[in-house]
């Protein structure tokens, strides 16, 4: 009986907040601190997004929240604003450990969240300290960063587990001090292999701690985290207002697909770019690191300047490439989505497989993720050179364009082996219920004759480039 009553209360509460979210409320009406509102205005943000209108009042009331909304919908500020407001209330409090933890799946997302937090704090002129940690830091550096201690800690779960293992953070201090725990991109945390790291940490989270899970998709991993992390009985799932599937991919993003043989994907990519059939900037996703280098070398022979972004590159190189891409020094970026690669699933377990496979795996940065957590500026077109292996992977990739309600487009090159994935994506975004809304259609601007006109030269270039090993031909990043 008690469980039923609680469920009814949650449903009524959720309905009330969703009704409020449909209203065009201001940040002030949501109860946001005046200092934060002024900071937002300086950033050019004058009104909340739908997910912010739903989530902010709930978080300010101290409720545990699971917020699901599409990429680019404003989830980061949906949790940062109430988190900071809570800390503003008692800046001079004594503490043994940070009051707020923000855990994210990738190092790049750590950097992005850190920049946003520091910017808001500086604009509000409040004395709060923020620490950003990563697993490559030595124990001495971790201790130095946590001296104080800081008010906010931004990290990956692996780094937090390392801090506990090395004694940099004390479980008792966390239990006595932690007030807010945020898991951003919650649907990726377990898929990135952080489950054991999270489990090592959760026993030390006090029951009074407010826990927030932010996600772009619903998944069994999010459900698992809810059971593992959340203590407060008010657990509310907050889909974007309307709760329609076509909201997951913005209606302002046109989605296309091209049928092509697997061994002609280089040719078709060349045709689309060389004939200028898509608008720049262009983000191209591959599932394989070697193929990303091949594509880069191939396009360069036709005067198309690009760069690659993958987990084999050191973080400083990745940041440099991203800065140049965002600054417009080149218009084409080839990103490898290792989470969608067959090699990830087929990688040998410890003690098994070839030495070569294990060596290759060690090169990859486990805290790097290109699908989310990287702030790509002004990307208009996303090209799936390889189809992702799941609908969720497709949604995350397309979320790199059409951000903040700007227009965008996507093109997926689909081989015979990938048709099943395409059908799954079509069913998700264009089923009967959503007919006439956001669907995927064949790309109408590339003709067979246009492709064939480039075939002879493309094949000559391909054989010239790749008659040698890839390692002999791979050049440095621009």
C-alpha positions, 0 to 999 in steps of 0.5 A: 500500500505504501509503495502504491501511495509513493508511486502516485505521489511521484506521478502527480509530482512529475505531471505538475513539473511537466506542466510547468515545463511547458510554460515559458518560465524564466530562470527567475521564476524557476528560483535561480539565484540572481547572481547566476542569472546575471552570469547566464545573461553575460553568456548570452543565455536569457531563457531556460530550455525545456529540460532546465525548466523541468529539472532545476526546480526539482533539484533545488528542492533536493530531490534525486533526479534522473534526467533524460534529454537529447544531446545539446538540450542544456542538461549541463546547466540543468544540474550546474545551476542548482548545484552552484546555488546550493554551494553559494548558500554556505561558501565558508563551510568547513569540510574534509572532502569536496561537497559536490562530485561530478563524474563523467565518462571521458577526460574531454567531458571533464575539461568541458564541464570544468570550463563551464563551472569555472566560468560561472563562478568567476562571473558570479564572483564567488569564492569556490574552488574547483578541481579537475582530475584524471587518471594520468595524474600522479598521486602527489599531483592528485593530493595537491589538487585536493588540498583545501579541499575544493568545493567541487570535484570533476573526474572520471569514475576511474580516477575517483577509484584511484584516489580512494585506493591511493588514500588521496581521498578518505572514505570517512571524509566523503561520507561526512561531507558529500552533499551532491553526486552527479553522474553526467552521461550516465548511459555511457559510464558503464559501457566505458567499463567504469562499473567496478570503479563506481561500485568501489565508491558508492558504499561511501556515499551518504544516504543524505547525499542528493544524486543526479543522473543525466543521460541522452538515452534510456538504457539498462545501464541507467536503470542499473545505476539508479539502483546502485546510486540513488537513495532518495525515494523521489526518483523521477525520470525526466524525458524531454517535454512531450516524450516523443521519439522524434525529440531524441533527434532534433527535427531541425536535422535532416537525415539521409542514407546512401546505399554503397558497397563496403569497398566503395565507401572511400569513393562515395565519401570523396564524391560527397565532399569533392562535389560539395554536396554537403555543408561544412563543417563536416564530422566523419565517424569511423569505427576503426582507427586504421580506416580513419588514417586511410581516409585522411590520406586518401582525401589529402590526395584530392586537396581535401584537408582533414584531421583524425581524432581517436583514442591513440592520440595523446590528450594534448594532441586531441585538444590541439586538433579540436581547437584548430577544427573549432577555429576553422583551420580545416573543415573536415574531422575524422573521428573514430568511435571505438565504442562502436568498433567490433575490435572493442567487443572482440578484444582478448581478455587478460591472459588470452589472445595474441601479444599484438592485440594486447599491445594495441589495446594498451595504446588506447586512452580509456578515458577518451570518448568522441561521441559525447563530451567533446565540444565540436563548434558549428558542425553542420554535417555528420557523415557515418562512414561506418554505421554505428552498431546500435540505435543509441550509437546513431543517436549520439553521433547525430547529436553532434549537429543541430545543437541549440536548435540550429539546423544540420544534416547527417548522411550514413553510408550503408553497406549490405551488412549494415542494412539491419542497423539502418532498419533498426534506426528507421524503426526508431525515428520513423515508425508509424506513430511518428510518420511525417516527422523526423525520418531517414530518406535516401540522399537525392543529390549524388548520382551514380554517374557522378560517383563513376566519374571519380572512380578511375582516379580514386582507384589509382590513388588508392593503390598508390597509397596503400600498396605500402603498409599504413604505418609507412604512409601515416603522416603527422597531424596538421 
